[in-house]
Amino acid sequence: MKLVIIESPFKREALKKYLGPGYEVFATKGHIRDLPQKSFGIDIRNNFEPKYEIVPDKHELIKELKSKAEKAEEVLIATDPDREGEAISWHVANVLGFDKDKTCRIEFNEISKKAVTHALTCPRKIDLKLVDAQQARRVLDRLVGYKVSPIICKKIAPKLSAGRVQSVALKLVVEREVEIEKFVPEEFWTVSAALKKGSSAIKTTLATKNKKKFVPKNKEEVDKLLQDIDGKDFVVQEIKKSKTKSHAPAPFTTSTMQQDALNKLGMSLARTTAAAQQLYEGVDIKGEGRIALITYIRTDSVRVSQDAQNACREFIKNKYGQEYVPSKPNIYHTKESAQDAHEAIRPITMDISPELAKETLSNDNYKLYKLIYERFLASQMVEAEYSSVAVNFDCEGYGFKVNGKTMEFPGYTTVYKEFVEEENKEGMAGRIPKLEENEVLKCDKITPEQKFTKPPVRYTEASLVKAMEEKGIGRPATYAATITILQSRKYTEKEGKYLKPTELGRKITAYLNKFFASVINVKFTAYMEGRLDDIAVKEEDWHSVVASFWNGFEHLLERADASSVTMKEPPKETDIICEKCGHKMLIRTGKFGKFLACSNFPKCKNTRQIDESKKVVGKCPECGGNMIERRSKHGKLYYSCDNYPECKFMSWDITTGEKCPKCKSPLIKKGKKVICSNKDCSFEVIADKNQE
């Protein structure tokens, strides 16, 4: 029996279909050996050597793995086809005691019979260049995270974190917010003229004055224009006709898939990542069992295998006709900064259409598979063709224009339309009636409209991914995780679909800008990504790459740690009274979060914990304490005093803290009214704004 070692147990069933009875599949469930979870784990003085240890919950798994490996006639390690996967293979090989020259590594870009069968025929040695590139990235990230995080915890607030890529992504969000806040709107006007041509109306837009670009800045300029052209004819000055073509977009990379899924389907990064992972590892398809539907999902390449391209072209010819197949295959060029380790994201086979798979796929999996399938199909189709006409009109020296565009051949748009942020552009029209140069038209209506320039738009998850990719920050596998951690740590928050920095996120960025601006910035982070690639591609020594970073970084750490600059929140006064001395309690922030401390410190050293999970909804009418929202064991909502067991007051309604002037029963809130809790008492008043 041969043993094949993979990462995810969810791949096992799909993979076993193609391996046959002579193979056993074992899943490591991710890393089995890694840097320690609770300590630094980098020996800086010993050339930055990492101190790896067995992942705490993997000891039994490793014991089982070793037992199976000893009995196997051959062991093949088939972890994911990227640097992280290569590193996991290396750790597995080390744990099993394999020699570094052992040919035990196989990889496939897709879980298909052809790819798996081919991989089995050509095992190779573990690529130590890729392992070193991953090690260097891991060490760099830990140097930044473990050295900067304690400083910002001390200078700002406990339980904060900084990261080499994470903090730069946060900086982008914060800087965009600052741009928006500083933005000063500028007035401008658009002027449209509706011209008559027989029974047709042509909507034109003001473009020039005396053949120079002209945008009215105020009402006075518009009034002057209206006065000049009032009742005057419009003359056709120039007609430009052209044939234009729109080329099909490239198949998906990780980032373009994430962007399209959010823009077109409204799927968050987390939902897209989860769906893509399942489609890659294997899903149940009626009549097929569990099979993988798409190729590997972490890629920055737009390259496609010739076999997949040929199969797609044949599919297009059979379904849509020869006229939809380009005379030469469409080839897309991956950008220079990409790792280009494997293909673009595409369906494994065109034979399983989204409609065929829909019955057994979850809603998210179906929508994403359909998007990937149609994008790949479109990428191998001919261009869309349009007839375009641009007409310029003159009226008393003012130039008006209209652009018409009609589709002559749909090409790739038959199956896929690209996302356009703003569909309606000024001066765009459909089909324009036939016109001749020097033809004179009457104006039916002039419409001026006051507008103001708009500030930059906040990032969405999709546009932040796009910005990170364009600026060279992070890599395909890190985009979603980076943006997710910013939100989970409450450094950013969502306002609709847009990302907005929290006050905490802004404070962290301000501090890092003050002390670590030379390292935590877009340009330097992109430079370091290039240096990490050099380890894999140019065989640079990873220790020297890390050392060159540390030499400058160490001085920044020392300066920040020694500085007296702090951004800690000052203590916040509360209405809670210290039960020991009668002074007010303050909310302070310590190592383990917020707590209550007496304002009479150091004479009184009384402290109390704050239960932040408690929702304060009113005041206790008996002791003046906070009323807390609670639920009974049957799930029914009620309110009780936070000073329990000293005060045992409880209520089924929110109390105001006051008592009825008529019967002395507690007053409760009911909508916009305050009423007596005693049903036999008729007292009620309209609540003031504070009570509401």
C-alpha positions in Angstrom: 0.0 0.0 0.0 1.3 3.5 -0.9 0.6 6.4 1.3 -0.3 9.9 -0.1 -0.2 12.7 2.5 -2.4 15.8 1.9 -3.4 18.8 4.0 -7.2 18.9 4.0 -9.3 15.9 4.9 -12.0 17.3 2.6 -9.9 16.4 -0.4 -9.7 12.8 0.5 -12.8 11.4 -1.1 -12.3 13.3 -4.4 -8.7 12.3 -4.6 -9.2 8.6 -3.8 -11.4 8.3 -6.9 -8.4 8.8 -9.1 -5.7 7.1 -7.0 -7.2 3.6 -7.0 -7.2 0.8 -4.5 -3.4 0.6 -4.1 -3.3 4.0 -2.2 -4.2 5.2 1.2 -4.7 9.0 1.8 -3.8 10.7 5.1 -4.6 14.4 5.9 -2.3 16.5 8.2 -5.1 19.1 8.7 -2.7 21.9 8.0 0.7 22.5 9.6 2.0 19.7 11.9 5.1 21.7 12.9 5.4 25.5 13.2 6.8 28.3 15.2 5.7 28.2 18.9 2.3 29.7 19.6 3.1 31.4 22.9 6.8 32.5 22.5 8.9 34.4 19.9 10.6 31.3 18.5 13.3 33.1 16.5 17.0 33.0 17.5 18.1 36.4 16.3 21.7 36.0 17.4 21.9 32.6 15.7 21.3 33.9 12.1 17.5 34.2 12.7 17.1 30.4 13.0 13.4 29.5 13.6 12.7 27.2 16.5 10.0 24.8 15.2 7.9 22.7 17.4 5.1 20.2 17.0 1.7 21.9 16.8 0.2 21.2 20.3 -2.9 19.2 19.1 -1.0 17.2 16.4 1.0 14.8 18.6 -1.5 11.9 18.2 -1.9 12.6 14.5 1.9 12.5 14.0 2.1 9.2 15.9 -0.5 7.7 13.6 1.2 9.2 10.5 4.6 7.7 11.5 2.9 4.3 12.0 1.3 4.4 8.5 4.5 5.7 6.9 6.6 2.8 8.3 4.2 0.2 6.9 3.8 1.9 3.5 5.9 0.7 0.5 6.1 4.3 -0.7 5.3 7.7 0.8 4.2 10.6 -1.4 3.6 14.1 0.0 0.9 15.9 -2.0 0.3 19.2 -0.1 -0.9 22.3 -1.8 1.0 23.5 -4.9 2.3 26.8 -3.3 5.1 27.9 -1.0 3.0 27.2 2.1 2.3 23.7 0.8 6.0 23.2 0.0 6.9 24.2 3.6 4.3 21.8 5.0 5.8 19.0 2.9 9.2 19.9 4.3 8.0 19.7 7.9 6.3 16.4 7.2 9.5 15.0 5.6 11.5 16.2 8.6 9.1 14.6 11.1 9.3 11.3 9.1 13.1 11.5 9.0 13.4 11.7 5.2 16.6 12.6 3.6 16.5 16.0 1.8 17.3 14.3 -1.5 14.3 11.9 -1.3 11.9 12.1 -4.2 8.7 12.1 -2.2 7.0 15.3 -3.3 4.1 15.3 -5.9 1.8 18.2 -6.8 -1.2 18.8 -8.9 -3.0 22.0 -9.8 -6.4 20.3 -9.9 -8.0 17.1 -8.5 -8.7 15.4 -11.8 -7.7 11.9 -13.1 -5.3 13.3 -15.6 -3.5 15.7 -13.2 -3.3 13.1 -10.4 -2.1 10.3 -12.7 0.6 12.6 -14.1 1.7 13.7 -10.7 2.2 10.1 -9.6 4.6 9.5 -12.5 7.0 12.3 -11.6 7.7 12.7 -7.9 10.5 15.2 -7.1 12.6 16.4 -4.3 11.2 19.0 -2.0 12.1 22.5 -3.4 14.1 24.0 -0.7 14.2 27.4 -2.4 10.4 27.6 -2.0 10.7 26.4 1.6 13.3 29.1 2.3 11.1 31.8 0.8 8.2 30.7 3.0 10.5 30.6 6.1 11.8 34.1 5.4 8.2 35.4 5.1 7.3 33.7 8.3 10.3 35.0 10.2 9.8 38.6 8.9 6.1 38.5 9.9 7.0 37.3 13.4 9.8 39.9 13.8 7.3 42.7 13.1 4.3 41.1 14.9 6.1 40.1 18.1 8.3 43.1 18.4 5.9 45.9 17.4 2.7 44.5 19.0 4.0 44.8 22.6 5.0 48.4 22.0 1.6 49.5 20.8 0.0 47.5 23.6 2.1 49.6 26.1 1.7 52.9 24.3 -2.0 52.7 23.2 -4.0 49.8 24.7 -3.7 46.2 25.7 -4.4 43.3 23.3 -3.4 45.1 20.1 -1.5 43.7 17.2 0.6 45.0 14.4 1.7 43.2 11.2 4.0 43.6 8.3 1.2 43.5 5.8 -1.8 44.0 8.0 -0.7 47.4 9.3 0.0 48.6 5.7 -3.5 47.6 4.6 -4.9 49.4 7.6 -2.8 52.5 6.6 -4.5 52.5 3.2 -8.0 52.5 4.8 -7.0 55.3 7.2 -5.3 57.4 4.5 -8.4 57.1 2.3 -10.6 58.3 5.2 -8.3 61.3 5.8 -8.6 62.2 2.1 -12.4 62.1 2.4 -12.4 64.3 5.5 -10.1 66.9 4.0 -11.9 66.9 0.7 -13.4 70.3 -0.2 -16.3 70.0 -2.8 -16.0 72.3 -5.9 -19.0 73.5 -7.8 -19.4 72.7 -11.4 -22.3 72.6 -13.9 -23.3 70.2 -16.6 -25.4 71.5 -19.5 -27.3 69.2 -21.8 -29.2 70.1 -25.0 -32.0 68.0 -26.4 -31.9 68.5 -30.2 -34.7 67.5 -32.6 -34.1 65.4 -35.7 -37.5 64.5 -37.2 -39.3 62.4 -34.6 -36.0 61.6 -32.8 -34.4 63.5 -29.9 -30.6 63.6 -29.5 -29.3 64.4 -26.0 -26.0 66.3 -26.3 -23.6 67.5 -23.6 -21.6 70.7 -23.3 -17.9 70.0 -23.9 -16.0 73.1 -25.2 -16.0 76.8 -25.6 -14.1 78.3 -28.5 -12.7 74.7 -29.1 -11.2 74.5 -25.6 -12.5 72.2 -22.8 -15.1 74.1 -20.8 -16.9 73.1 -17.6 -18.9 76.0 -16.1 -17.8 76.7 -12.5 -20.8 78.7 -11.3 -24.3 79.9 -12.2 -23.0 83.2 -13.7 -21.1 81.2 -16.4 -24.2 79.1 -17.1 -26.4 82.1 -17.3 -24.0 83.7 -19.8 -24.0 80.5 -21.9 -27.8 80.3 -21.8 -28.1 83.9 -22.9 -25.6 83.3 -25.8 -27.3 80.2 -27.2 -31.0 81.1 -26.5 -33.0 80.4 -29.6 -29.9 79.7 -31.7 -29.4 76.7 -34.1 -27.0 73.8 -33.5 -24.8 72.9 -36.5 -23.3 69.5 -37.0 -19.5 70.3 -36.9 -17.9 66.9 -37.2 -19.0 63.2 -37.4 -16.5 60.5 -36.6 -17.5 56.9 -37.3 -15.4 53.9 -36.2 -15.5 50.2 -35.5 -14.3 49.3 -32.0 -13.6 46.0 -30.4 -13.7 44.9 -26.8 -11.3 42.0 -25.9 -12.4 39.3 -23.5 -11.1 39.6 -20.0 -8.4 37.1 -18.7 -9.5 34.1 -16.6 -9.6 34.7 -12.8 -6.7 35.1 -10.4 -7.4 35.0 -6.7 -7.9 38.7 -6.4 -10.0 39.3 -9.6 -12.3 36.4 -8.5 -12.7 38.0 -5.0 -13.4 41.4 -6.6 -16.0 40.1 -9.1 -17.7 37.9 -6.4 -18.2 41.0 -4.2 -19.1 43.4 -7.0 -21.5 41.1 -8.9 -22.7 38.6 -6.4 -22.4 40.6 -3.1 -20.3 37.8 -1.6 -17.9 38.9 1.1 -14.2 37.8 1.1 -15.0 35.2 3.8 -17.9 33.7 1.8 -16.0 33.7 -1.5 -12.9 32.0 0.1 -15.0 29.3 1.8 -16.9 28.6 -1.4 -13.8 28.5 -3.6 -12.1 26.1 -1.2 -15.0 23.7 -1.3 -15.2 23.8 -5.1 -11.4 23.1 -5.3 -11.4 20.3 -2.7 -14.5 18.5 -3.9 -18.3 18.8 -3.7 -21.1 16.3 -4.2 -22.5 16.3 -7.8 -25.6 14.2 -8.7 -24.5 11.2 -10.7 -20.7 11.9 -10.2 -20.2 11.5 -6.4 -17.7 13.9 -4.8 -15.5 15.6 -7.3 -13.5 18.8 -7.6 -14.9 21.4 -9.9 -12.1 24.1 -10.2 -8.3 24.4 -10.2 -6.2 25.6 -7.4 -7.6 28.9 -5.9 -4.5 30.7 -4.7 -2.8 32.1 -7.8 -1.7 35.4 -9.4 -1.3 33.9 -12.8 -3.6 34.2 -15.9 -1.8 31.3 -17.6 -4.0 28.4 -18.9 -2.8 24.9 -20.0 -3.0 24.2 -23.6 -5.2 21.1 -23.0 -7.8 23.2 -21.1 -7.6 25.9 -23.8 -8.2 23.5 -26.6 -11.1 21.8 -24.8 -12.7 25.2 -24.1 -12.4 26.2 -27.8 -14.0 23.0 -28.9 -16.8 23.6 -26.4 -17.4 27.1 -27.7 -17.5 25.9 -31.3 -20.0 23.2 -30.5 -22.3 25.4 -28.4 -22.0 28.8 -30.0 -20.6 28.3 -33.5 -17.2 28.7 -35.2 -17.6 32.5 -35.4 -17.2 32.7 -31.6 -13.8 30.9 -31.7 -10.8 33.2 -32.2 -8.6 32.3 -35.2 -5.7 32.1 -32.7 -6.1 31.1 -29.0 -6.3 34.0 -26.6 -3.1 34.3 -24.6 -3.0 36.5 -21.5 0.2 37.8 -20.0 0.8 37.6 -16.2 2.3 40.7 -14.7 6.0 40.7 -13.9 5.6 40.9 -10.1 3.4 37.7 -10.1 4.8 34.4 -8.8 3.1 32.6 -11.8 3.4 29.3 -9.9 0.4 27.7 -11.5 -2.6 28.3 -13.7 -5.4 30.8 -13.5 -8.6 29.7 -11.7 -10.8 27.8 -14.1 -13.3 24.9 -14.3 -11.6 21.5 -14.5 -13.9 20.4 -17.2 -16.4 22.2 -19.4 -18.7 19.2 -19.4 -20.0 20.0 -15.9 -22.0 23.2 -16.5 -23.3 25.3 -13.6 -26.8 24.3 -14.5 -25.9 20.6 -14.3 -24.2 21.1 -10.8 -26.9 23.5 -9.5 -29.1 20.8 -8.0 -26.6 19.6 -5.4 -24.5 22.8 -4.9 -25.1 25.3 -2.1 -26.3 28.7 -3.2 -22.8 30.3 -2.7 -21.0 27.4 -4.4 -23.3 27.5 -7.4 -23.1 31.3 -7.8 -19.2 31.3 -7.6 -18.9 28.2 -9.8 -21.1 29.9 -12.4 -19.0 33.1 -12.2 -15.7 31.1 -12.7 -17.1 28.9 -15.4 -18.5 31.8 -17.5 -15.3 34.0 -17.0 -13.1 31.2 -18.3 -15.5 30.4 -21.2 -15.5 34.1 -22.1 -11.7 34.4 -21.9 -11.4 32.0 -24.9 -14.0 33.7 -27.1 -13.7 36.3 -29.8 -13.9 40.1 -29.2 -17.2 41.9 -29.0 -17.6 44.4 -31.9 -19.3 47.8 -31.9 -20.1 50.5 -34.3 -19.3 53.9 -32.7 -20.2 57.4 -33.8 -19.1 60.6 -32.2 -20.9 63.8 -33.3 -19.8 67.4 -32.4 -22.2 70.3 -32.6 -21.5 74.0 -32.5 -23.8 76.7 -31.2 -22.3 80.2 -31.0 -18.8 78.9 -30.2 -20.0 76.4 -27.6 -19.3 72.8 -28.5 -21.8 70.0 -27.6 -21.1 66.3 -28.2 -22.9 63.0 -28.2 -21.4 59.5 -28.5 -23.4 56.6 -29.9 -22.4 53.0 -29.6 -24.3 50.0 -31.0 -23.2 46.3 -30.8 -22.6 44.6 -34.1 -21.4 41.2 -32.7 -21.6 40.2 -29.1 -18.6 37.9 -29.0 -17.6 37.0 -25.4 -20.4 39.2 -23.9 -22.8 36.5 -24.9 -21.7 34.7 -21.7 -20.0 37.3 -19.5 -20.3 41.0 -19.0 -17.6 42.9 -17.0 -18.6 44.9 -13.9 -18.8 48.6 -14.6 -19.0 50.9 -11.5 -20.9 53.7 -13.3 -23.1 52.5 -16.1 -24.4 55.9 -17.3 -21.7 58.2 -18.5 -22.4 61.7 -19.6 -22.8 62.1 -23.4 -23.4 58.4 -24.1 -26.3 57.3 -26.2 -27.5 54.3 -28.1 -28.2 54.5 -31.8 -28.1 58.1 -33.2 -30.3 59.1 -36.2 -28.4 59.7 -39.5 -26.8 63.1 -39.6 -24.7 65.1 -42.2 -21.9 67.6 -41.5 -23.1 71.2 -41.6 -26.7 70.0 -40.9 -28.7 72.5 -38.8 -30.8 71.3 -35.8 -33.2 73.1 -33.6 -32.8 72.8 -29.8 -35.9 71.6 -28.0 -34.7 72.0 -24.4 -31.6 73.2 -22.5 -31.0 71.6 -19.1 -28.3 73.0 -16.8 -27.6 71.0 -13.6 -25.5 72.2 -10.6 -23.1 69.5 -9.3 -20.2 69.2 -6.9 -17.1 67.2 -7.1 -17.2 64.1 -5.0 -14.6 62.9 -2.5 -12.7 59.6 -3.0 -14.8 56.6 -2.3 -14.0 54.4 0.7 -12.5 51.0 0.0 -14.8 48.0 -0.2 -13.3 44.6 0.5 -13.0 44.1 -3.2 -11.3 47.4 -4.0 -8.9 47.0 -1.1 -7.9 43.6 -2.5 -7.4 45.3 -5.8 -5.3 48.1 -4.3 -3.1 45.6 -2.3 -2.5 43.6 -5.5 -1.7 46.6 -7.6 0.7 48.1 -5.0 2.4 44.7 -4.4 1.3 44.3 -0.8 0.9 40.7 0.3 0.2 37.7 -2.0 -3.0 35.9 -3.2 -3.2 33.6 -0.1 -3.0 36.6 2.3 -5.5 39.2 1.0 -8.7 37.7 2.6 -7.0 36.9 5.9 -5.5 40.4 6.2 -8.7 42.2 5.6 -10.6 39.8 7.8 -8.2 40.4 10.8 -8.6 44.2 10.5 -12.4 43.8 10.9 -12.2 41.1 13.6 -9.9 43.2 15.7 -12.1 46.2 15.2 -9.5 48.3 13.5 -12.0 48.7 10.6 -15.7 48.5 10.4 -18.3 48.2 7.7 -20.6 51.0 6.8 -22.8 49.4 4.2 -20.4 47.7 1.8 -17.6 50.1 2.6 -14.7 49.8 5.0 -14.2 52.6 7.5 -11.3 52.8 10.1 -12.4 52.9 13.7 -10.9 55.4 16.2 -8.6 52.6 17.4 -7.4 51.8 13.8 -6.6 55.5 13.3 -4.7 55.7 16.5 -2.6 52.6 15.7 -1.8 54.0 12.2 -0.9 57.4 13.7 1.5 55.8 16.1 3.1 53.5 13.5 3.5 56.5 11.2 5.4 58.3 13.9 7.9 55.6 14.8 7.8 53.0 12.0 7.0 55.0 8.8 10.2 53.8 7.0 9.1 50.1 7.3 5.3 50.1 7.5 4.6 51.7 4.2 3.4 50.7 0.8 6.8 51.1 -1.0 8.9 49.3 1.5 6.5 46.4 1.9 6.3 45.9 -1.9 10.1 46.0 -2.0 10.3 43.3 0.7 7.8 41.1 -1.3 10.2 41.3 -4.2 13.1 40.3 -2.0 11.1 37.3 -0.8 10.5 36.3 -4.4 14.2 36.6 -5.1 14.8 33.8 -2.5 12.7 31.4 -4.5 13.6 32.6 -8.0 17.2 33.9 -7.7 18.3 31.6 -4.9 19.2 34.5 -2.5 20.1 33.4 1.0 17.1 33.9 3.2 19.1 34.7 6.3 20.8 37.7 4.6 17.4 39.0 3.3 16.0 38.9 6.9 19.2 40.4 8.3 19.1 43.4 6.0 15.6 44.1 7.2 16.4 43.6 10.9 19.5 45.9 10.9 17.3 49.0 10.3 14.2 47.7 12.1 16.0 47.1 15.4 16.8 50.8 15.8 13.2 51.8 15.2 12.1 49.4 17.9 14.6 50.8 20.4 13.5 54.4 19.7 9.8 53.7 19.9 10.2 51.7 23.2 12.3 54.4 24.8 10.0 57.3 23.8 7.6 58.9 26.3 5.0 59.4 23.6 1.8 57.6 24.5 -1.7 57.4 23.0 -3.4 55.8 25.9 -7.0 56.7 26.7 -7.3 58.8 29.9 -9.3 57.3 32.7 -13.1 57.7 32.2 -15.3 58.8 35.1 -18.4 56.9 35.8 -21.5 57.3 38.1 -20.6 54.1 39.9 -19.7 54.7 43.6 -16.8 52.9 45.3 -18.4 50.8 48.0 -15.2 51.2 50.2 -14.7 55.0 50.3 -17.7 56.6 48.5 -15.6 58.2 45.6 -16.6 57.7 42.0 -15.1 54.8 40.1 -13.0 55.3 36.9 -12.8 53.1 33.9 -9.1 52.3 33.3 -7.4 50.0 30.8 -4.9 47.4 31.9 -3.2 44.3 30.7 -6.4 42.3 30.7 -8.7 45.0 29.3 -10.9 47.6 30.9 -11.6 47.6 34.7 -13.1 49.9 37.4 -10.7 51.6 39.8 -11.4 54.1 42.5 -10.7 57.7 41.7 -9.3 58.0 45.3 -6.2 56.0 44.4 -3.7 55.6 46.0 -5.6 56.2 49.3 -8.2 53.7 48.1 -7.0 50.8 45.9 -10.4 49.3 45.3 -10.9 47.8 41.8 -13.7 45.9 40.2 -14.1 43.9 37.0 -16.3 45.2 34.2 -18.5 42.6 32.5 -18.5 44.0 29.0 -20.9 41.3 27.9 -23.6 42.9 30.2 -26.0 45.3 28.4 -26.9 48.2 30.7 -30.5 49.3 29.9 -31.6 51.4 32.9 -31.3 52.3 36.6 -32.4 50.3 39.6 -35.2 52.2 41.5 -34.1 50.5 44.8 -30.3 51.2 45.0 -29.5 53.3 41.9 -27.3 50.6 40.4 -27.3 49.6 36.7 -30.0 47.4 35.4 -28.6 44.6 33.2 -30.4 42.8 30.4 -30.5 39.0 31.1 -32.4 35.9 29.9 -34.0 33.2 31.9 -33.2 29.6 31.4 -36.3 29.4 29.1 -34.9 32.4 27.1 -37.3 35.0 28.3 -35.9 38.5 28.6 -35.8 40.3 32.0 -33.8 43.0 33.8 -32.0 42.8 37.2 -29.8 45.0 39.3 -26.0 44.6 38.8 -25.5 44.9 42.5 -27.0 41.4 43.1 -26.9 39.7 45.7 -26.9 42.9 47.8 -29.8 44.2 45.7 -32.3 41.6 44.4 -34.5 43.9 42.4 -35.6 42.6 39.0 -38.2 43.7 36.4 -39.7 42.4 33.2 -39.6 46.0 31.8 -36.8 48.6 31.5 -36.9 50.8 34.6 -36.0 54.6 34.8 -34.5 54.4 38.3 -37.3 56.6 39.6 -40.5 55.8 41.6 -44.1 56.7 40.9 -45.0 60.0 42.6 -48.5 58.6 43.2 -47.9 55.0 44.6 -44.1 54.8 44.9 -43.9 51.7 42.5 -41.0 51.7 40.0 -41.5 53.6 36.8 -40.9 51.7 33.6 -40.4 52.7 29.9 -43.1 51.9 27.3 -42.2 53.3 23.9 -42.2 57.1 24.2 -44.0 57.0 27.6 -42.9 56.5 31.2 -45.6 54.7 33.1 -46.1 53.2 36.6 -45.3 49.5 36.9 -48.3 49.1 39.1 -51.2 48.2 36.8 -53.7 49.7 39.2 -52.0 53.1 39.0 -52.8 55.4 36.1 -49.7 57.6 36.2 -48.0 58.1 32.8 -45.9 60.9 31.2 -44.2 61.5 27.8 -40.5 60.5 28.2 -38.0 63.3 27.8 -35.2 62.9 25.2 -32.7 61.5 27.8 -35.2 58.9 29.0 -36.0 57.9 25.4 
